[in-house]
């Protein structure tokens, strides 16, 4: 689906390297809670100076969540604050401060490990909900087999900055470049080797293939790629979300997908997408302030 109005996601994430560096230094010198306190000022800045994001969060609160104007205004501030918290937590855990946090690995953790311990490649699909990367230090040796698919346009400088100022990551990155199809071959190669390939399933770039599905009461578009690929290759699929709870506590949600049954008249991957959207919707309804898609998702 093409987005003629230019309101879709462009393959880039908002944020600058200076802001990340500032919070890295603040965390290391004064601690996590000092960074949370300063974050309050940053949130107030973002409301007027990130107008596109502010409009999208406002519409999400008013039209999809059905909040009043007053509640939507509060929700806007909370949403930005939660985003800042997840970035701070990501840096803190990566810098060896995991002892400050508590982690709940959820009901299906052993089922998840059983899938990873199989003899075939695995597709993991997450979303821009909560703090996906916070779980990286806990994957241990599994992390060495993980390949994260991300758009090459996304914050290369910021990624380098985080790697220099934290303990680094075990997993590998497969960059997606719109000018060539190298990433497709790298994804298949990783799966053929029995490794894990991780996608974010709730953003698609303009002019790329997408599927339509009802989400929070209105039809939205989702990237076809992760679901189509997993369906055609017949590999196991796990949906994974890490959400923040009270008291510096994170809860991991691992949901192994049911093998897709081909339905006449439906393209490969659409049944997987339905399972994914159902799971994602359940998570978003429980933690609406932790969904961080800052564009008009339903347009």
N, C-alpha and C positions, 0 to 999 in steps of 0.2 A: 504494500500500500504506500503510495506516495503522499507526502504531506505538503500540499501546495502552499499552505499558509506559513510554513516554516516554524510551526509551534512544537514540533517533536524534538526528541533528544538528538543532539548532534554528535554524540560519541565522545564528549568531553565532560569532565566533572569540574564544577566550580571550586575555586580555591587557589591560593597562591603559596609558593614555597616560603615566603617570609612569615606568613601566619603559622605554618607548620613549625618552622624553626623556632619562632617565639615560644610556642607552647611546649616544644621539646625542652628548651632551656628552662622554662618556668617549672616544668615537672621535675626536672633533674635537680634544680636548685631549691625550690620551695615545696615540692610535693604535689600530689594529685589534687588534694582538696583546695590548695591555693589556685590551681588551674581552673577548677570548677567555679571558684568565686569570681575570677576574672572573666570567665565565660559569660557571666550576666551582662557585662558591658558589650561584649561582642554580639550577643543576641539582639540587643537594642539597635545596634548598628545595622544588622542585616535586614531588619524589617523594611526600612525605607530604601536602602542601598542595594537590595537584591529584589527589584520589583517583579521580575518574571517569576521567581521562586515564591515570593510572597503571594502573588495572585493565584498561583497553582495550589498552594497550601490552603488558602482561603476558600477556593472553590471546592477542594476536597472536603474540607470541614463542613461547609454549608450545604453542598449538593449531594455528596456521597454519604457523609456521616449524619447529616440532618441537624447540625448544631445551630443554636441561636447566634446572633451577631456577637453578643458578649462572650459566649462560650468559645466561639470561633477565634476571637481576638486572643483569648487566653491560650487556646490550643496552638495558635501560631507561634507564640513565644515558647511554649513547652516543646514544640516540635524542633525548633532551632536549637534549643538548649540540649535536647536529647541527642541531636546530631553532633553537637560539640562534645558532649560527654563520651560518645562512642569513639570519636577521634582521639580524645585524651586517653581513654582506656586502652585503645589499640597501641598507642605509643608506650604507655606505662607497662603493659604486659610484655610487649616486645623488648622493653628495656630491663626486664628481669624483676618486675614488681608484682608478679602474679599472686604473691602471698597476701596482697591487700584485698583480693577479691575471693568470692565464693563461686563455685561452678556446679551446676546441676546438669548431669548428662542425659536426663530424660528417660522415658519409658522404653524407647526402642534402641538404646545405645548398643546393646549386645547384638541385636539384629543387624544393626548398621555395620558393626565390626565383622560379623559373619559374612556379609556381602563383600566387604573389603578383602577378607581372607580367601575369597574364591580365586579361581585360576583364570579369570577373565577380566577384561577392562570394565570400569564402572564410570557412568556419567552421574555427577552430582550437580543438582540444580538448586541454586539459592535465589535470593532476591535482595533488593536494596531495603531490607528490613533489619533493624537491630544492628548487630556488629558481626558480620560473617567471619572476618579474619581473626576475631578474638580467640577462636578455637585452634588456630594454627599450632601454638606451642604444645597442645595436648594430643596432636596426631602422632607425635614421636616418629617412629620409623615409617609409618604410613605416609607422613608428609613428604618423604623422599620420592614417593611415587605419584605425588599430586601435581597436576598441571592446571594452572589457572588461566582461563581464556579471558583476555581483556583487550579493549580497543587501544591501539597504539597511541591514539590521540589523548588518552587519559594520563594526565599529570606525570610525565616521565621524570621531570625534575623533582617532584614531590616524592615519587617512589624512591629515587636515589637518595634523597635526604633522609627518608625514614630508615632505609637500609643502613646508612652510615651511622645513625644515632640510636639504633636498637641492636638487638642481638642477631638480626637478620632472619631470613626465612629459609626453611628447608625446601619448600615447594618451588616449582619452576613456572615461568610465565610463557604462555603462547600468545604473542601479540597478534591482533587482527588488523591487517592493513587492507583498506578498501581497494587498493590498486592491484592486488594480486591474491591468489588463492593458496598461498604457501601454508597458511594456518590450517586449512582443511587437511592437507597431507600430514601435518604435524599432529593434529588431533587423532587421525586414524592410526598413525604410527604408534602413538602413546597407548591407545586402546588395544591395539594388536599385541603390545608388549605386556599387557595385563596391568597397566597403570590406570590412574583415575584422572578424569578430565572434568573440571568444575566450571560451570557457567552461572551467570546471573540471568534468570529467565523472565525478568519483568521490564526489560528495555530493549527496544529495537531501534536501529538507525534508519533514517529516511532512505527510501529506495531499496530496502532489503526486504526479503520475503517475510511475511507475518501472517499469523492466524488470528481470527476474531473469536473472542469468548466473553461471556457475561461475567463481570467482576464488580462486586459491590453495587449491583442493581443496574448497571449500564454496560453496554458492549464496549470493550477496549481491545487494542491490538497487542499481541505478544510476539516475540521473535520466533519464527518457525524453526530456525537452525538447530538448537539443542534438542528439541523434541523429535524433529525429523531425523536427525543423525542417530539418536539413540534407538528410534524405532527401526530404521533400516539396518543398523548393525546388530540389533537384537541383544544389546548389552544391558545388564542390570542398571536401574536408575534409583537414586536416592534423593529425596528433597531434604534440604538442610537449612535451618534457620537458627541463629543465636540471638536471643533477645535479652535486654537488660531489665532486671527487676529491682525492687527496693533493696537498699543496704549493700550496694556494690556487688550485686549477685547477678550472674548470667545463667540463663537456662538454654540448653541446647535441645533442638527439636530435630530428630532424624526420622524421616518417614520413608521406608522402602516402598517404591511404586509397584503396583500390580503389573505383571506383564501385559503389554497392550494386545487387545484382541482387535483384529482388523474388522472394520465395519464398512460394509459396501457403501460407496458414495462419499466416504471420508478419506482425506489424504492421510498418509502415514504420519504419526506423531500427534494427531488431534485428540485421540483418546488419552494419551499421556498428558497433553496440555490440560485437559479437563480435570484430571487428578491433581495436577500441580496447582491450578487456579483454585480448586476447592480447598487444598491445604493452605495455600497462601492467604485466601480470604479468611479462613479460620484464625490464622496468626494475626492478620491485620485487624480483625475485629477485637481481638484480645489486647493488642498493643497498637492502637491506631496512631499514636504520636511517634511511633518508631518506624513509620514508612517514609523513606526519604527519596521520593521521586519528584524532583522540582521542575516539572513542566506539565502541560495540560495533558494528562495521561489518557483521558477519555475522548479527546478530540480527534 
